[in-house]
């Protein structure tokens, strides 16, 4: 088979090729939202096998392996590293049309200089070649970040995390900024069976006996200060169903006390607590100049049997269909009325909601920063060529794509940074096709500025880097 990942991969006309090679290709990477483990960056230990760095925790691959009829033993079960890799290799030839076919081949090419389609037949040779390559110093976590021209990494961190590894990296003067992002989902999930244990954990790290709502809020506020001192630039919120229910501090305090006393809560009370607590957090983000990110719409842990067998985040989540326009509008408006709305990125998992979020963003722009409220990049099940193009076209149709903050990996893998290349190629090809069809002027320099801003400079400005 001839080489697949060529220099002009996905670039279908001369203008697209010029935009990519002359304007986008060599820009640094700002990966403002991912799930890389900060301890792995700090410790900088080598990866044992390609299975460690490629398949561990990758529920995208796990879903496709299940769809290919692979037994769970070779996915999240007790099979050894080689057996799991072989099972993925058996799956890859069947993934045409799925972004993982492209991601797999791009990562083999960019990190291991392997330019052949992974199959069960060549799996043993590729496994050995990749494992030998992983022993080299340039394949250590820190080297991978540097060699990929990564400037900024925004990890995803619980308010009760110590941030020790972020501090160690700063002390080492590591040239890539690795900043925590404040992810307080557990603070809002008041109905969770683990909520009280988490409150106790928060109390331990803040040296507080959290026996009341004011102490709870004060502890969260203190952690925001702590995160800011460690370079935090953003918060992140996973919201399966958007909520809004007016509540006073007294309402929230009463509801919190009921939870401490293990009394049942109504749905309305839960939404009141979540609304008040999230508004408080958003106001603090605004004071800090942080970006607030809302990831909206997943329907999680659908398969009860496999949840018990493999646990959460194992590839059994899908797209939800809860209505979000009204509660999201009311929530953002409640902040904007008091000029407490921080810079905000809205991501939706249901593509049905693309126009809702794109137009919602337009309701709350102001003169503080171009594109203050962003319709975020295509996420999760939309993170493919069609999804990326649809997101950008919709943004361009109803807003200003010129101020779009661009791509992120949302990944746990150190080999995922080629997804920025993937995005940039898709962006350049889309712009090139627009020009060739006469939709926009075929002015390479002018379009090149769009490409550079979307690929890098907009995120640099937006996150105050």
Secondary structure, 3 states (H helix, E strand, C coil): CCCCCCCCCCCCCHHHHHHHHHHHCCCCEEECCCCCCHHHHHHCCCCCCHHHHHCCCCHHHHHHHHHCCCCHHHCCCCCCHHHHHHHHHHHHCCCCCCHHHHHHHHHHHHHHCCCCCCCCCCHHHHHHHHHHHCCCHHHCHHHHHHHCCEEEEECCECCCCCCHHHHHHHHCCCCCEEECEECCHHHHCCCCCCHHHHHHHHHHHHCCCCCCHHHHHHHHHHHHHHHHHCCCCEEEEEECCCCCCCCCHHHHHHHHHHHHCCCCCCHHHHHHHHHHHHHHHHHHHHHHCCEEEEEECEECCCCHHHHHHHCCCCCCCEECCCCCHHHHHHHHHHHHCCCCCCEEEEEECCHHHHHHHHHHHHHCCCCCCCCCEEECCCCHHHCCHHHHHHHHHHHHHHCCHHHCCCCCCCCCCCCCCHHHHHHHHHHHHHHHHHHHCCCCCCCHHHHHHHHHHHHHHHHHHHCCC
